[in-house]
Amino acid sequence: MEKQTIEVKQIDWFDDHFYKIRYLNEAKVEVETYFPSITTKLGAISKPQLLRWYGDLGTVEAKRRTQEAGERGSRIHWAWYYFTTGGAVVYQPPKAPLYSTEEMAEIYKRFNNQVFVLQNQDEMFDFLKMQRFHEIIKPEEMQSEIKVFNVEHNEAGTADNIFILKEGEYEVSGREKLKLEAGLYIFDLKTGRSINEEHFMQVSAYLMCAESMGMGQFKGCLIGHTQAQIRTGIEGFKTYFWNREKALFYYEGYRDIARVWERNFGTKKPVIRQLPALVSLDKDLKWVKTTEKGEQKDGTENRTDNTEKKVQKEKGQVVKTSPSKTQRKNEGTVGSEKQDSPKRSQHK
């Protein structure tokens, strides 16, 4: 049965990832609840190889590398989001900038501040693989950063894209062309070194959430992997596809793992706290902004409007200003939506 969604917010508190869901049920009564993320439930999977890696490197170094990989993935996801929602991606290496301050100001003006800056060559190279992928598949319709949830199983997640594709054969998966039927597809971007069964279960769970919300019946799932070891087609990029029948198979595996998490942590709720966004000894400071820690704004809103928001305490008035120089160099790094997994840097 289709649910009328009122609000979906992602909530991140350190390593906990939840979604605040408000929707109208079948009786048209508004319901507000909190669901753990799909990747949170997948955390119940035992990962002995990860423990060995931590043991070989040492905890401090392993955590540092994990954080760096997450932040890198987050930046590439942000770039893909800006690109697929009509914005621009700028390659601006800090040691040899390609655009002057004045030129950057014009770019921001041209794209109404929907500009994401990449500073690292390897990250720009990965993004260009995605750009080429987009040119080849030519989606008839596309949505970005879609939050999906399943009321029956109390879980939610964020899919990178939903595509409507034409029937065809696409050179996006190495030597062999990828044959796809016309219809709806869930797509997820992965920037790590490898793809495994956990990723297939994750995206299959997104598909089932989307269908439970009445979004239609999907043809299948797609993963775009930017670190593939291939030279044909799009060099270094591979698209993984599995149809809806296979998605149901992976989803059953996911449900087994989710039940383990639910038995151990089924009553867990997110931490919601009020934290100031600006702290100073200046007693005359008029502009303040209070954030509800853990509760983040809808990712679509945050990514579409990447400007500073200042709230005048006396009037409660919202004023938007142009991004600062630091923001322009690190566009999208404020907030932590995609740094939880990207996946979502991957806790969607």
C-alpha positions as a Markdown table, in Angstrom:
| # | Residue | x | y | z |
|---|---|---|---|---|
| 1 | Met | 0.0 | 0.0 | 0.0 |
| 2 | Glu | 1.4 | 3.4 | -0.9 |
| 3 | Lys | 2.4 | 5.7 | 2.0 |
| 4 | Gln | 2.1 | 9.4 | 1.8 |
| 5 | Thr | 5.5 | 10.6 | 3.0 |
| 6 | Ile | 5.5 | 13.9 | 4.9 |
| 7 | Glu | 9.1 | 14.1 | 6.0 |
| 8 | Val | 12.3 | 11.9 | 6.0 |
| 9 | Lys | 15.4 | 13.1 | 7.8 |
| 10 | Gln | 18.7 | 11.3 | 8.2 |
| 11 | Ile | 20.1 | 11.3 | 11.8 |
| 12 | Asp | 23.8 | 10.6 | 12.4 |
| 13 | Trp | 25.3 | 10.5 | 15.9 |
| 14 | Phe | 28.9 | 9.2 | 15.7 |
| 15 | Asp | 28.5 | 5.7 | 14.4 |
| 16 | Asp | 24.7 | 5.5 | 14.8 |
| 17 | His | 22.6 | 6.0 | 11.7 |
| 18 | Phe | 18.8 | 6.4 | 11.8 |
| 19 | Tyr | 16.0 | 8.1 | 9.9 |
| 20 | Lys | 13.2 | 10.1 | 11.3 |
| 21 | Ile | 10.1 | 9.2 | 9.3 |
| 22 | Arg | 6.7 | 11.1 | 9.2 |
| 23 | Tyr | 4.0 | 9.7 | 7.0 |
| 24 | Leu | 0.3 | 9.2 | 6.7 |
| 25 | Asn | -0.8 | 5.6 | 7.2 |
| 26 | Glu | -3.7 | 3.8 | 5.4 |
| 27 | Ala | -6.1 | 5.4 | 7.8 |
| 28 | Lys | -4.7 | 8.9 | 6.9 |
| 29 | Val | -3.3 | 9.3 | 10.4 |
| 30 | Glu | 0.1 | 10.9 | 10.7 |
| 31 | Val | 2.8 | 8.7 | 12.1 |
| 32 | Glu | 6.2 | 9.7 | 13.4 |
| 33 | Thr | 8.9 | 7.1 | 14.1 |
| 34 | Tyr | 12.6 | 6.4 | 13.9 |
| 35 | Phe | 14.1 | 3.6 | 11.7 |
| 36 | Pro | 17.6 | 2.3 | 11.7 |
| 37 | Ser | 19.4 | 2.5 | 8.4 |
| 38 | Ile | 19.8 | -0.6 | 6.2 |
| 39 | Thr | 23.6 | -0.3 | 6.4 |
| 40 | Thr | 23.3 | -0.2 | 10.2 |
| 41 | Lys | 21.5 | -3.6 | 10.2 |
| 42 | Leu | 24.1 | -5.0 | 7.8 |
| 43 | Gly | 26.6 | -4.2 | 10.5 |
| 44 | Ala | 25.6 | -7.4 | 12.1 |
| 45 | Ile | 27.7 | -9.3 | 9.5 |
| 46 | Ser | 30.9 | -10.7 | 11.0 |
| 47 | Lys | 33.9 | -9.3 | 9.2 |
| 48 | Pro | 37.0 | -11.4 | 10.2 |
| 49 | Gln | 39.1 | -10.0 | 7.3 |
| 50 | Leu | 38.5 | -6.5 | 8.6 |
| 51 | Leu | 39.7 | -7.5 | 12.1 |
| 52 | Arg | 42.8 | -9.1 | 10.6 |
| 53 | Trp | 43.5 | -5.9 | 8.6 |
| 54 | Tyr | 43.2 | -3.8 | 11.8 |
| 55 | Gly | 45.5 | -6.2 | 13.5 |
| 56 | Asp | 48.1 | -6.0 | 10.7 |
| 57 | Leu | 48.1 | -2.2 | 10.5 |
| 58 | Gly | 47.3 | -1.3 | 14.1 |
| 59 | Thr | 44.0 | 0.3 | 15.2 |
| 60 | Val | 45.1 | 4.0 | 14.8 |
| 61 | Glu | 46.5 | 3.6 | 11.2 |
| 62 | Ala | 43.5 | 1.4 | 10.2 |
| 63 | Lys | 41.0 | 4.0 | 11.4 |
| 64 | Arg | 42.9 | 6.8 | 9.7 |
| 65 | Arg | 42.8 | 5.0 | 6.4 |
| 66 | Thr | 39.2 | 4.1 | 6.8 |
| 67 | Gln | 38.3 | 7.7 | 7.5 |
| 68 | Glu | 40.3 | 8.9 | 4.5 |
| 69 | Ala | 38.6 | 6.4 | 2.2 |
| 70 | Gly | 35.2 | 7.5 | 3.6 |
| 71 | Glu | 35.9 | 11.2 | 3.0 |
| 72 | Arg | 37.1 | 10.5 | -0.5 |
| 73 | Gly | 34.0 | 8.5 | -1.3 |
| 74 | Ser | 31.9 | 11.2 | 0.2 |
| 75 | Arg | 33.4 | 13.9 | -2.0 |
| 76 | Ile | 32.9 | 11.8 | -5.2 |
| 77 | His | 29.2 | 11.2 | -4.2 |
| 78 | Trp | 28.7 | 14.9 | -3.6 |
| 79 | Ala | 30.2 | 15.7 | -7.0 |
| 80 | Trp | 27.9 | 13.1 | -8.7 |
| 81 | Tyr | 24.9 | 14.6 | -6.8 |
| 82 | Tyr | 25.6 | 18.1 | -7.9 |
| 83 | Phe | 26.2 | 16.9 | -11.5 |
| 84 | Thr | 22.9 | 14.9 | -11.7 |
| 85 | Thr | 20.8 | 17.7 | -10.2 |
| 86 | Gly | 21.9 | 20.4 | -12.7 |
| 87 | Gly | 24.9 | 21.8 | -11.0 |
| 88 | Ala | 28.6 | 21.9 | -11.9 |
| 89 | Val | 31.7 | 20.1 | -10.8 |
| 90 | Val | 35.0 | 22.1 | -10.9 |
| 91 | Tyr | 38.5 | 20.7 | -10.8 |
| 92 | Gln | 40.6 | 23.2 | -8.9 |
| 93 | Pro | 43.9 | 21.8 | -7.6 |
| 94 | Pro | 45.1 | 24.0 | -4.7 |
| 95 | Lys | 48.7 | 24.2 | -5.8 |
| 96 | Ala | 47.8 | 25.1 | -9.4 |
| 97 | Pro | 44.3 | 26.5 | -9.6 |
| 98 | Leu | 42.7 | 26.5 | -13.0 |
| 99 | Tyr | 40.3 | 29.3 | -12.2 |
| 100 | Ser | 40.9 | 32.7 | -10.6 |
| 101 | Thr | 38.8 | 33.9 | -7.7 |
| 102 | Glu | 36.8 | 36.1 | -10.1 |
| 103 | Glu | 36.2 | 33.2 | -12.5 |
| 104 | Met | 35.0 | 31.0 | -9.6 |
| 105 | Ala | 32.6 | 33.7 | -8.6 |
| 106 | Glu | 31.2 | 33.8 | -12.1 |
| 107 | Ile | 30.8 | 30.0 | -12.0 |
| 108 | Tyr | 29.0 | 30.1 | -8.7 |
| 109 | Lys | 26.7 | 32.8 | -10.1 |
| 110 | Arg | 26.0 | 30.9 | -13.3 |
| 111 | Phe | 25.0 | 27.7 | -11.4 |
| 112 | Asn | 23.2 | 29.5 | -8.6 |
| 113 | Asn | 25.8 | 28.2 | -6.0 |
| 114 | Gln | 25.3 | 24.6 | -7.1 |
| 115 | Val | 29.0 | 24.0 | -7.6 |
| 116 | Phe | 31.1 | 21.3 | -6.1 |
| 117 | Val | 34.9 | 21.7 | -6.1 |
| 118 | Leu | 37.2 | 18.6 | -6.4 |
| 119 | Gln | 40.8 | 19.3 | -5.6 |
| 120 | Asn | 42.4 | 15.8 | -6.0 |
| 121 | Gln | 43.3 | 14.4 | -9.4 |
| 122 | Asp | 42.2 | 10.9 | -8.7 |
| 123 | Glu | 38.8 | 12.0 | -7.4 |
| 124 | Met | 38.2 | 14.0 | -10.5 |
| 125 | Phe | 39.2 | 11.0 | -12.6 |
| 126 | Asp | 36.7 | 8.9 | -10.8 |
| 127 | Phe | 34.0 | 11.5 | -11.3 |
| 128 | Leu | 34.7 | 11.6 | -15.0 |
| 129 | Lys | 34.0 | 7.9 | -15.2 |
| 130 | Met | 30.6 | 8.6 | -13.8 |
| 131 | Gln | 30.1 | 11.4 | -16.2 |
| 132 | Arg | 30.9 | 9.1 | -19.1 |
| 133 | Phe | 28.5 | 6.5 | -17.6 |
| 134 | His | 25.7 | 9.1 | -17.6 |
| 135 | Glu | 26.4 | 10.0 | -21.2 |
| 136 | Ile | 26.1 | 6.4 | -22.3 |
| 137 | Ile | 23.0 | 5.3 | -20.4 |
| 138 | Lys | 21.1 | 8.6 | -21.0 |
| 139 | Pro | 18.3 | 8.2 | -18.4 |
| 140 | Glu | 14.9 | 9.3 | -19.6 |
| 141 | Glu | 14.2 | 10.3 | -16.0 |
| 142 | Met | 16.4 | 10.5 | -13.0 |
| 143 | Gln | 16.0 | 11.2 | -9.3 |
| 144 | Ser | 19.0 | 11.7 | -6.9 |
| 145 | Glu | 19.5 | 11.0 | -3.2 |
| 146 | Ile | 16.1 | 9.2 | -2.7 |
| 147 | Lys | 15.3 | 8.3 | 0.8 |
| 148 | Val | 13.3 | 5.1 | 1.0 |
| 149 | Phe | 11.8 | 3.2 | 3.9 |
| 150 | Asn | 9.9 | 0.1 | 4.8 |
| 151 | Val | 7.2 | 0.4 | 7.6 |
| 152 | Glu | 6.8 | -3.3 | 8.0 |
| 153 | His | 10.4 | -3.9 | 8.8 |
| 154 | Asn | 11.3 | -0.6 | 10.4 |
| 155 | Glu | 14.2 | 0.4 | 8.2 |
| 156 | Ala | 15.3 | 3.0 | 5.7 |
| 157 | Gly | 18.1 | 4.1 | 3.5 |
| 158 | Thr | 19.2 | 6.5 | 0.8 |
| 159 | Ala | 19.6 | 5.3 | -2.8 |
| 160 | Asp | 22.0 | 7.4 | -5.0 |
| 161 | Asn | 19.6 | 7.4 | -7.9 |
| 162 | Ile | 16.4 | 6.0 | -9.5 |
| 163 | Phe | 16.6 | 5.8 | -13.2 |
| 164 | Ile | 14.1 | 5.2 | -15.9 |
| 165 | Leu | 16.1 | 3.7 | -18.8 |
| 166 | Lys | 15.3 | 2.7 | -22.4 |
| 167 | Glu | 15.8 | -0.8 | -23.6 |
| 168 | Gly | 19.2 | -1.2 | -25.0 |
| 169 | Glu | 22.8 | -2.5 | -24.8 |
| 170 | Tyr | 25.2 | -0.3 | -22.9 |
| 171 | Glu | 29.0 | -0.3 | -23.0 |
| 172 | Val | 29.4 | 0.3 | -19.3 |
| 173 | Ser | 30.6 | -3.0 | -18.0 |
| 174 | Gly | 33.9 | -3.9 | -19.7 |
| 175 | Arg | 34.1 | -6.1 | -22.8 |
| 176 | Glu | 30.5 | -7.3 | -22.8 |
| 177 | Lys | 27.6 | -4.8 | -23.4 |
| 178 | Leu | 25.1 | -4.6 | -20.6 |
| 179 | Lys | 21.6 | -5.6 | -21.9 |
| 180 | Leu | 18.8 | -3.8 | -20.0 |
| 181 | Glu | 15.0 | -3.8 | -20.4 |
| 182 | Ala | 13.1 | -0.5 | -20.4 |
| 183 | Gly | 11.9 | 0.5 | -17.0 |
| 184 | Leu | 12.8 | 1.5 | -13.4 |
| 185 | Tyr | 16.2 | 0.8 | -11.8 |
| 186 | Ile | 17.8 | 1.5 | -8.4 |
| 187 | Phe | 21.4 | 2.8 | -8.8 |
| 188 | Asp | 24.1 | 3.0 | -6.2 |
| 189 | Leu | 27.7 | 4.4 | -6.6 |
| 190 | Lys | 30.6 | 2.6 | -4.9 |
| 191 | Thr | 34.1 | 4.1 | -4.7 |
| 192 | Gly | 35.8 | 1.4 | -2.6 |
| 193 | Arg | 38.4 | -1.1 | -3.8 |
| 194 | Ser | 36.0 | -4.0 | -4.2 |
| 195 | Ile | 32.3 | -5.0 | -4.5 |
| 196 | Asn | 30.9 | -7.8 | -2.4 |
| 197 | Glu | 27.6 | -9.6 | -1.6 |
| 198 | Glu | 26.9 | -7.1 | 1.2 |
| 199 | His | 26.6 | -4.3 | -1.4 |
| 200 | Phe | 24.1 | -6.4 | -3.4 |
| 201 | Met | 22.0 | -7.0 | -0.4 |
| 202 | Gln | 22.1 | -3.3 | 0.5 |
| 203 | Val | 20.8 | -2.1 | -2.9 |
| 204 | Ser | 18.3 | -4.9 | -3.1 |
| 205 | Ala | 16.9 | -3.8 | 0.2 |
| 206 | Tyr | 16.6 | -0.2 | -1.2 |
| 207 | Leu | 14.6 | -1.7 | -4.1 |
| 208 | Met | 12.2 | -3.4 | -1.7 |
| 209 | Cys | 11.8 | -0.3 | 0.3 |
| 210 | Ala | 11.0 | 1.8 | -2.8 |
| 211 | Glu | 8.4 | -0.8 | -3.9 |
| 212 | Ser | 6.8 | -0.8 | -0.5 |
| 213 | Met | 6.3 | 2.9 | -0.8 |
| 214 | Gly | 4.4 | 2.5 | -4.0 |
| 215 | Met | 7.2 | 3.8 | -6.3 |
| 216 | Gly | 6.4 | 1.1 | -8.9 |
| 217 | Gln | 7.9 | -2.3 | -9.8 |
| 218 | Phe | 11.6 | -2.2 | -10.6 |
| 219 | Lys | 13.4 | -4.1 | -13.3 |
| 220 | Gly | 16.5 | -4.5 | -11.1 |
| 221 | Cys | 19.5 | -3.0 | -9.4 |
| 222 | Leu | 22.7 | -1.3 | -10.7 |
| 223 | Ile | 26.0 | -0.6 | -9.0 |
| 224 | Gly | 28.6 | 1.7 | -10.5 |
| 225 | His | 32.1 | 0.8 | -9.3 |
| 226 | Thr | 34.8 | 3.5 | -9.9 |
| 227 | Gln | 37.7 | 1.3 | -8.8 |
| 228 | Ala | 37.2 | -1.6 | -11.1 |
| 229 | Gln | 40.4 | -3.2 | -12.6 |
| 230 | Ile | 39.3 | -3.2 | -16.2 |
| 231 | Arg | 40.6 | -1.3 | -19.3 |
| 232 | Thr | 37.8 | -1.8 | -21.8 |
| 233 | Gly | 34.6 | 0.1 | -22.0 |
| 234 | Ile | 34.9 | 2.9 | -19.4 |
| 235 | Glu | 38.5 | 2.4 | -18.1 |
| 236 | Gly | 38.5 | 1.7 | -14.4 |
| 237 | Phe | 34.7 | 1.5 | -14.2 |
| 238 | Lys | 32.3 | -1.4 | -14.1 |
| 239 | Thr | 28.5 | -1.5 | -13.8 |
| 240 | Tyr | 27.0 | -4.5 | -11.9 |
| 241 | Phe | 23.4 | -5.4 | -12.8 |
| 242 | Trp | 21.0 | -8.0 | -11.3 |
| 243 | Asn | 17.3 | -8.3 | -12.1 |
| 244 | Arg | 14.4 | -8.2 | -9.7 |
| 245 | Glu | 14.3 | -11.9 | -9.2 |
| 246 | Lys | 17.9 | -11.9 | -8.1 |
| 247 | Ala | 17.3 | -8.9 | -6.0 |
| 248 | Leu | 14.6 | -10.9 | -4.1 |
| 249 | Phe | 17.2 | -13.6 | -3.5 |
| 250 | Tyr | 19.7 | -11.1 | -2.1 |
| 251 | Tyr | 16.9 | -9.5 | -0.1 |
| 252 | Glu | 16.2 | -12.7 | 1.7 |
| 253 | Gly | 19.8 | -12.9 | 2.7 |
| 254 | Tyr | 19.6 | -9.3 | 4.0 |
| 255 | Arg | 16.5 | -10.2 | 6.0 |
| 256 | Asp | 18.4 | -13.0 | 7.8 |
| 257 | Ile | 21.1 | -10.6 | 8.8 |
| 258 | Ala | 18.6 | -7.9 | 9.8 |
| 259 | Arg | 16.9 | -10.3 | 12.1 |
| 260 | Val | 20.2 | -10.8 | 14.0 |
| 261 | Trp | 20.6 | -7.0 | 14.4 |
| 262 | Glu | 16.9 | -6.7 | 15.5 |
| 263 | Arg | 17.2 | -9.4 | 18.2 |
| 264 | Asn | 20.2 | -7.6 | 19.7 |
| 265 | Phe | 19.4 | -3.9 | 19.0 |
| 266 | Gly | 15.8 | -3.8 | 18.1 |
| 267 | Thr | 14.8 | -1.2 | 20.8 |
| 268 | Lys | 17.7 | 1.1 | 20.0 |
| 269 | Lys | 16.8 | 4.7 | 19.4 |
| 270 | Pro | 18.8 | 7.7 | 18.0 |
| 271 | Val | 20.4 | 10.3 | 20.3 |
| 272 | Ile | 18.8 | 13.7 | 19.7 |
| 273 | Arg | 20.6 | 16.7 | 21.2 |
| 274 | Gln | 20.7 | 20.4 | 20.7 |
| 275 | Leu | 24.2 | 21.8 | 19.9 |
| 276 | Pro | 25.1 | 25.3 | 18.9 |
| 277 | Ala | 26.6 | 25.7 | 15.5 |
| 278 | Leu | 28.7 | 28.8 | 16.5 |
| 279 | Val | 30.4 | 29.5 | 19.8 |
| 280 | Ser | 32.3 | 32.7 | 20.7 |
| 281 | Leu | 33.3 | 34.9 | 23.6 |
| 282 | Asp | 31.7 | 37.8 | 21.8 |
| 283 | Lys | 28.7 | 38.6 | 23.9 |
| 284 | Asp | 27.3 | 41.0 | 21.2 |
| 285 | Leu | 27.1 | 38.3 | 18.6 |
| 286 | Lys | 23.7 | 38.6 | 17.0 |
| 287 | Trp | 23.8 | 35.8 | 14.5 |
| 288 | Val | 23.4 | 32.3 | 15.9 |
| 289 | Lys | 22.2 | 29.0 | 14.7 |
| 290 | Thr | 21.1 | 26.0 | 16.8 |
| 291 | Thr | 21.3 | 22.6 | 15.4 |
| 292 | Glu | 19.5 | 19.5 | 16.6 |
| 293 | Lys | 22.5 | 17.2 | 16.9 |
| 294 | Gly | 21.9 | 13.9 | 15.3 |
| 295 | Glu | 19.0 | 15.2 | 13.2 |
| 296 | Gln | 20.0 | 16.4 | 9.8 |
| 297 | Lys | 18.0 | 18.2 | 7.2 |
| 298 | Asp | 16.9 | 16.3 | 4.1 |
| 299 | Gly | 19.9 | 15.6 | 2.0 |
| 300 | Thr | 18.3 | 17.0 | -1.0 |
| 301 | Glu | 17.7 | 20.3 | 0.6 |
| 302 | Asn | 21.2 | 20.5 | 2.0 |
| 303 | Arg | 22.9 | 19.6 | -1.3 |
| 304 | Thr | 20.7 | 21.8 | -3.4 |
| 305 | Asp | 21.3 | 24.9 | -1.3 |
| 306 | Asn | 24.9 | 24.8 | -0.2 |
| 307 | Thr | 24.9 | 28.3 | 1.3 |
| 308 | Glu | 25.4 | 29.5 | 4.8 |
| 309 | Lys | 22.3 | 30.0 | 6.8 |
| 310 | Lys | 22.3 | 32.5 | 9.6 |
| 311 | Val | 19.4 | 32.9 | 11.9 |
| 312 | Gln | 18.8 | 36.2 | 13.6 |
| 313 | Lys | 18.0 | 35.4 | 17.2 |
| 314 | Glu | 15.6 | 38.3 | 17.8 |
| 315 | Lys | 13.5 | 37.8 | 14.6 |
| 316 | Gly | 14.1 | 34.2 | 13.7 |
| 317 | Gln | 14.8 | 35.4 | 10.2 |
| 318 | Val | 16.8 | 33.3 | 7.7 |
| 319 | Val | 19.4 | 35.0 | 5.6 |
| 320 | Lys | 21.4 | 33.3 | 2.9 |
| 321 | Thr | 24.9 | 34.4 | 2.0 |
| 322 | Ser | 27.4 | 33.4 | -0.7 |
| 323 | Pro | 29.7 | 30.5 | 0.2 |
| 324 | Ser | 33.0 | 31.5 | 1.9 |
| 325 | Lys | 36.3 | 30.8 | 0.2 |
| 326 | Thr | 36.8 | 27.7 | 2.4 |
| 327 | Gln | 33.3 | 26.5 | 1.4 |
| 328 | Arg | 34.1 | 26.9 | -2.2 |
| 329 | Lys | 37.2 | 24.8 | -1.9 |
| 330 | Asn | 35.5 | 22.1 | 0.1 |
| 331 | Glu | 32.0 | 22.4 | -1.2 |
| 332 | Gly | 29.7 | 19.8 | 0.5 |
| 333 | Thr | 32.1 | 18.9 | 3.3 |
| 334 | Val | 29.9 | 20.6 | 5.9 |
| 335 | Gly | 27.4 | 18.1 | 7.3 |
| 336 | Ser | 28.0 | 14.4 | 7.5 |
| 337 | Glu | 25.2 | 12.8 | 5.5 |
| 338 | Lys | 27.5 | 11.1 | 3.0 |
| 339 | Gln | 30.4 | 10.6 | 5.3 |
| 340 | Asp | 28.5 | 7.9 | 7.2 |
| 341 | Ser | 29.1 | 5.3 | 4.5 |
| 342 | Pro | 28.2 | 7.1 | 1.0 |
| 343 | Lys | 26.6 | 4.5 | 2.1 |
| 344 | Arg | 25.9 | 6.4 | 1.6 |
| 345 | Ser | 31.5 | 7.0 | 3.9 |
| 346 | Gln | 28.8 | 4.3 | 3.4 |
| 347 | His | 26.2 | 4.2 | 6.1 |
| 348 | Lys | 23.0 | 4.8 | 4.2 |
